[in-house]
Amino acid sequence: MRSSEIMVLFKGLANEPRDGAANGAVNGAVNGTVNGAVSGPVNGPVNGPVKSTEQIILNAISNNPRITKVELAKITGKGRTTITREMKKLVSAGVIERVGSDKTDHWELIE
């Protein structure tokens, strides 16, 4: 639909008499239907099973406890900053910990 057609349609609707109660009832019914239809598909798949960055990190650490953040970034396709943030969450949650000195350190999964 072109903008000129929309303007003609809009002008036609603007000149029609309005019934406030009927308008409210129609809007309520339409909004409920539209909002319900939109919320379902949008919220469903997001909350479904997704292999999160955290899970990829945990799998990588279990395979190689000496893995670096740069290597994790390559595996996940995320930036090093994102990896650092996700690992901080895992450390705070008590899921992983760094063990050893700066040269000999490694990650351990806490179970």
MDAnalysis code that builds the backbone (N, CA, C; Angstrom):
import MDAnalysis as mda
import numpy as np

u = mda.Universe.empty(333, n_residues=111, atom_resindex=np.repeat(np.arange(111), 3), trajectory=True)
u.add_TopologyAttr("name", ["N", "CA", "C"] * 111)
u.add_TopologyAttr("resid", np.arange(1, 112))
u.add_TopologyAttr("resname", ["MET", "ARG", "SER", "SER", "GLU", "ILE", "MET", "VAL", "LEU", "PHE", "LYS", "GLY", "LEU", "ALA", "ASN", "GLU", "PRO", "ARG", "ASP", "GLY", "ALA", "ALA", "ASN", "GLY", "ALA", "VAL", "ASN", "GLY", "ALA", "VAL", "ASN", "GLY", "THR", "VAL", "ASN", "GLY", "ALA", "VAL", "SER", "GLY", "PRO", "VAL", "ASN", "GLY", "PRO", "VAL", "ASN", "GLY", "PRO", "VAL", "LYS", "SER", "THR", "GLU", "GLN", "ILE", "ILE", "LEU", "ASN", "ALA", "ILE", "SER", "ASN", "ASN", "PRO", "ARG", "ILE", "THR", "LYS", "VAL", "GLU", "LEU", "ALA", "LYS", "ILE", "THR", "GLY", "LYS", "GLY", "ARG", "THR", "THR", "ILE", "THR", "ARG", "GLU", "MET", "LYS", "LYS", "LEU", "VAL", "SER", "ALA", "GLY", "VAL", "ILE", "GLU", "ARG", "VAL", "GLY", "SER", "ASP", "LYS", "THR", "ASP", "HIS", "TRP", "GLU", "LEU", "ILE", "GLU"])
u.atoms.positions = np.array([
    [0.846, -1.173, 0.000],
    [0.000, 0.000, 0.000],
    [0.888, 1.232, 0.000],
    [0.595, 2.140, -0.905],
    [1.377, 3.366, -0.993],
    [0.915, 4.374, 0.046],
    [1.773, 5.347, 0.320],
    [1.437, 6.351, 1.332],
    [0.204, 7.157, 0.942],
    [-0.004, 7.401, -0.361],
    [-1.197, 8.149, -0.792],
    [-2.464, 7.349, -0.503],
    [-2.403, 6.022, -0.684],
    [-3.552, 5.172, -0.376],
    [-3.826, 5.153, 1.114],
    [-2.777, 5.140, 1.906],
    [-2.923, 5.140, 3.357],
    [-3.569, 6.436, 3.815],
    [-3.158, 7.556, 3.227],
    [-3.725, 8.846, 3.610],
    [-5.209, 8.903, 3.282],
    [-5.620, 8.374, 2.110],
    [-7.031, 8.360, 1.724],
    [-7.808, 7.493, 2.711],
    [-7.279, 6.338, 3.034],
    [-7.914, 5.448, 3.985],
    [-8.032, 6.108, 5.346],
    [-6.958, 6.756, 5.793],
    [-6.951, 7.426, 7.088],
    [-7.986, 8.546, 7.127],
    [-8.045, 9.355, 6.056],
    [-9.014, 10.456, 6.016],
    [-10.438, 9.913, 6.047],
    [-10.679, 8.800, 5.373],
    [-12.001, 8.186, 5.383],
    [-12.374, 7.719, 6.775],
    [-11.445, 7.117, 7.481],
    [-11.709, 6.648, 8.839],
    [-11.895, 7.810, 9.803],
    [-11.181, 8.885, 9.583],
    [-11.259, 10.036, 10.478],
    [-12.628, 10.688, 10.433],
    [-13.350, 10.581, 9.292],
    [-14.657, 11.226, 9.154],
    [-15.807, 10.348, 9.627],
    [-15.537, 9.061, 9.931],
    [-16.600, 8.180, 10.389],
    [-16.959, 8.497, 11.834],
    [-18.264, 8.353, 12.181],
    [-18.653, 8.569, 13.579],
    [-18.060, 7.476, 14.460],
    [-17.740, 7.846, 15.680],
    [-17.102, 6.895, 16.585],
    [-18.001, 6.623, 17.779],
    [-18.026, 5.388, 18.186],
    [-18.742, 4.988, 19.384],
    [-17.683, 4.557, 20.385],
    [-17.488, 5.322, 21.447],
    [-16.428, 5.063, 22.420],
    [-16.487, 3.676, 23.021],
    [-17.671, 3.230, 23.421],
    [-17.799, 1.911, 24.053],
    [-17.475, 0.797, 23.066],
    [-18.026, 0.906, 21.854],
    [-17.771, -0.118, 20.843],
    [-16.298, -0.131, 20.465],
    [-15.724, 1.060, 20.345],
    [-14.313, 1.176, 19.998],
    [-13.448, 0.518, 21.067],
    [-13.757, 0.755, 22.332],
    [-12.999, 0.157, 23.431],
    [-13.113, -1.353, 23.441],
    [-14.321, -1.857, 23.187],
    [-14.533, -3.303, 23.168],
    [-13.754, -3.959, 22.036],
    [-13.809, -3.330, 20.861],
    [-13.079, -3.871, 19.708],
    [-11.580, -3.829, 19.968],
    [-11.085, -2.688, 20.472],
    [-9.652, -2.578, 20.754],
    [-9.211, -3.610, 21.780],
    [-10.003, -3.806, 22.826],
    [-9.652, -4.797, 23.848],
    [-9.554, -6.194, 23.270],
    [-10.538, -6.556, 22.458],
    [-10.551, -7.889, 21.849],
    [-9.371, -8.070, 20.897],
    [-9.138, -7.071, 20.072],
    [-8.042, -7.151, 19.099],
    [-6.696, -7.184, 19.811],
    [-6.504, -6.294, 20.781],
    [-5.229, -6.258, 21.492],
    [-4.967, -7.558, 22.236],
    [-5.988, -8.114, 22.857],
    [-5.811, -9.384, 23.563],
    [-5.381, -10.488, 22.622],
    [-6.034, -10.574, 21.470],
    [-5.699, -11.591, 20.485],
    [-4.289, -11.391, 19.947],
    [-3.970, -10.166, 19.577],
    [-2.650, -9.875, 19.004],
    [-1.564, -10.097, 20.039],
    [-1.749, -9.558, 21.243],
    [-0.726, -9.706, 22.274],
    [-0.512, -11.163, 22.653],
    [-1.577, -11.920, 22.754],
    [-1.449, -13.338, 23.072],
    [-0.706, -14.087, 21.980],
    [-1.049, -13.788, 20.734],
    [-0.402, -14.467, 19.614],
    [1.075, -14.116, 19.526],
    [1.424, -12.884, 19.832],
    [2.818, -12.456, 19.745],
    [3.625, -12.990, 20.919],
    [3.084, -12.936, 22.122],
    [3.830, -13.345, 23.306],
    [4.193, -14.819, 23.276],
    [3.299, -15.657, 22.813],
    [3.572, -17.095, 22.790],
    [4.820, -17.445, 22.001],
    [4.851, -17.192, 20.691],
    [6.016, -17.575, 19.901],
    [7.298, -16.856, 20.327],
    [7.187, -15.629, 20.779],
    [8.390, -14.888, 21.148],
    [8.991, -15.458, 22.417],
    [8.175, -15.720, 23.424],
    [8.692, -16.202, 24.697],
    [8.999, -17.689, 24.690],
    [8.327, -18.469, 23.885],
    [8.518, -19.915, 23.874],
    [9.937, -20.353, 23.533],
    [10.406, -20.131, 22.315],
    [11.719, -20.645, 21.923],
    [12.879, -20.075, 22.738],
    [12.742, -18.853, 23.226],
    [13.834, -18.251, 23.986],
    [14.069, -19.024, 25.272],
    [12.995, -19.474, 25.906],
    [13.115, -20.196, 27.160],
    [13.338, -21.685, 26.961],
    [13.363, -22.135, 25.724],
    [13.552, -23.541, 25.422],
    [15.009, -23.950, 25.568],
    [15.306, -25.195, 25.216],
    [16.676, -25.692, 25.361],
    [17.620, -25.020, 24.370],
    [18.581, -24.309, 24.895],
    [19.583, -23.635, 24.080],
    [20.933, -23.939, 24.703],
    [21.926, -24.229, 23.880],
    [23.257, -24.475, 24.418],
    [23.888, -23.127, 24.681],
    [23.872, -22.724, 25.926],
    [24.322, -21.396, 26.299],
    [25.844, -21.297, 26.265],
    [26.309, -20.076, 26.259],
    [27.743, -19.818, 26.303],
    [28.344, -20.433, 27.567],
    [27.612, -20.331, 28.684],
    [28.103, -20.914, 29.936],
    [28.313, -22.419, 29.789],
    [27.354, -23.095, 29.153],
    [27.476, -24.547, 28.990],
    [28.642, -24.898, 28.075],
    [28.847, -24.119, 27.036],
    [29.985, -24.362, 26.137],
    [31.299, -24.188, 26.907],
    [31.358, -23.155, 27.755],
    [32.552, -22.910, 28.570],
    [32.801, -24.085, 29.505],
    [31.752, -24.560, 30.175],
    [31.907, -25.689, 31.105],
    [32.390, -26.948, 30.380],
    [31.827, -27.213, 29.215],
    [32.267, -28.385, 28.435],
    [33.735, -28.249, 28.032],
    [34.129, -27.047, 27.616],
    [35.511, -26.823, 27.190],
    [36.478, -26.981, 28.368],
    [36.099, -26.473, 29.534],
    [36.962, -26.603, 30.724],
    [37.079, -28.063, 31.134],
    [35.993, -28.811, 31.036],
    [36.068, -30.231, 31.406],
    [36.985, -31.000, 30.456],
    [37.054, -30.572, 29.190],
    [37.946, -31.213, 28.223],
    [39.387, -30.736, 28.335],
    [39.577, -29.447, 28.732],
    [40.915, -28.878, 28.827],
    [40.944, -27.839, 29.953],
    [41.297, -28.245, 31.175],
    [41.286, -27.318, 32.311],
    [42.231, -26.117, 32.148],
    [43.211, -26.210, 31.268],
    [44.157, -25.107, 31.076],
    [43.764, -24.196, 29.915],
    [42.540, -24.307, 29.451],
    [42.075, -23.513, 28.312],
    [42.106, -22.021, 28.650],
    [42.420, -21.219, 27.646],
    [42.509, -19.773, 27.856],
    [41.206, -19.089, 27.414],
    [41.053, -17.843, 27.824],
    [39.874, -17.074, 27.422],
    [39.871, -16.830, 25.918],
    [41.040, -16.664, 25.343],
    [41.137, -16.465, 23.889],
    [40.645, -17.724, 23.168],
    [41.035, -18.891, 23.655],
    [40.576, -20.141, 23.051],
    [39.065, -20.313, 23.230],
    [38.561, -19.942, 24.408],
    [37.121, -20.024, 24.644],
    [36.358, -19.076, 23.721],
    [36.915, -17.900, 23.476],
    [36.281, -16.947, 22.569],
    [36.179, -17.534, 21.163],
    [37.221, -18.222, 20.724],
    [37.198, -18.844, 19.394],
    [36.157, -19.958, 19.334],
    [36.083, -20.768, 20.390],
    [35.141, -21.889, 20.421],
    [33.701, -21.395, 20.394],
    [33.413, -20.370, 21.181],
    [32.039, -19.889, 21.326],
    [31.623, -18.900, 20.244],
    [32.620, -18.270, 19.614],
    [32.299, -17.222, 18.649],
    [31.955, -15.901, 19.328],
    [32.247, -15.796, 20.611],
    [31.975, -14.584, 21.388],
    [33.283, -13.822, 21.597],
    [33.172, -12.589, 22.062],
    [34.353, -11.786, 22.352],
    [34.965, -12.161, 23.691],
    [36.214, -11.757, 23.888],
    [36.913, -12.069, 25.136],
    [36.225, -11.421, 26.339],
    [35.661, -10.238, 26.135],
    [34.945, -9.562, 27.218],
    [33.726, -10.374, 27.648],
    [33.012, -10.927, 26.693],
    [31.847, -11.760, 26.995],
    [32.280, -13.011, 27.755],
    [33.372, -13.615, 27.331],
    [33.879, -14.809, 28.007],
    [34.245, -14.469, 29.446],
    [34.935, -13.347, 29.643],
    [35.308, -12.923, 30.996],
    [34.065, -12.739, 31.864],
    [33.046, -12.084, 31.315],
    [31.800, -11.850, 32.059],
    [31.124, -13.170, 32.412],
    [31.029, -14.091, 31.463],
    [30.389, -15.383, 31.712],
    [31.174, -16.194, 32.740],
    [32.491, -16.133, 32.680],
    [33.309, -16.890, 33.634],
    [33.195, -16.299, 35.036],
    [33.086, -14.980, 35.130],
    [32.873, -14.353, 36.440],
    [31.560, -14.827, 37.049],
    [30.531, -14.958, 36.213],
    [29.247, -15.466, 36.701],
    [29.396, -16.890, 37.225],
    [30.139, -17.711, 36.489],
    [30.343, -19.101, 36.892],
    [31.145, -19.195, 38.193],
    [32.148, -18.333, 38.345],
    [32.944, -18.305, 39.574],
    [32.062, -17.846, 40.735],
    [31.287, -16.786, 40.536],
    [30.405, -16.267, 41.588],
    [29.360, -17.293, 42.010],
    [28.897, -18.085, 41.057],
    [27.894, -19.103, 41.344],
    [28.512, -20.343, 41.981],
    [29.844, -20.375, 42.068],
    [30.518, -21.520, 42.671],
    [30.555, -22.747, 41.783],
    [30.521, -22.525, 40.464],
    [30.526, -23.636, 39.513],
    [31.948, -23.982, 39.086],
    [32.799, -22.953, 38.947],
    [34.207, -23.168, 38.580],
    [35.095, -22.346, 39.495],
    [36.368, -22.716, 39.533],
    [37.350, -21.912, 40.254],
    [38.706, -22.042, 39.574],
    [39.513, -21.016, 39.749],
    [40.867, -21.015, 39.196],
    [41.790, -21.522, 40.297],
    [42.639, -22.491, 39.976],
    [43.519, -23.114, 40.959],
    [44.958, -23.021, 40.476],
    [45.879, -22.677, 41.387],
    [47.299, -22.655, 41.068],
    [47.845, -21.253, 40.925],
    [49.146, -21.195, 40.594],
    [49.820, -19.910, 40.417],
    [49.547, -19.371, 39.015],
    [50.058, -18.166, 38.754],
    [49.824, -17.551, 37.446],
    [50.367, -18.396, 36.288],
    [51.481, -19.095, 36.512],
    [52.077, -19.882, 35.429],
    [51.491, -21.286, 35.326],
    [51.058, -21.837, 36.427],
    [50.607, -23.233, 36.403],
    [49.123, -23.374, 36.699],
    [48.383, -22.281, 36.624],
    [46.982, -22.353, 37.012],
    [46.134, -23.089, 35.986],
    [44.958, -23.503, 36.450],
    [43.997, -24.183, 35.595],
    [42.603, -24.013, 36.203],
    [41.596, -24.330, 35.423],
    [40.215, -24.245, 35.884],
    [39.764, -25.583, 36.423],
    [38.966, -25.543, 37.477],
    [38.372, -26.760, 38.001],
    [36.865, -26.577, 38.120],
    [36.139, -27.618, 37.746],
    [34.697, -27.620, 37.935],
    [34.412, -28.022, 39.372],
    [33.558, -27.275, 40.047],
    [33.185, -27.583, 41.423],
    [31.855, -28.306, 41.373],
    [31.813, -29.499, 41.950],
    [30.564, -30.275, 41.898],
    [29.987, -30.506, 43.251],
])
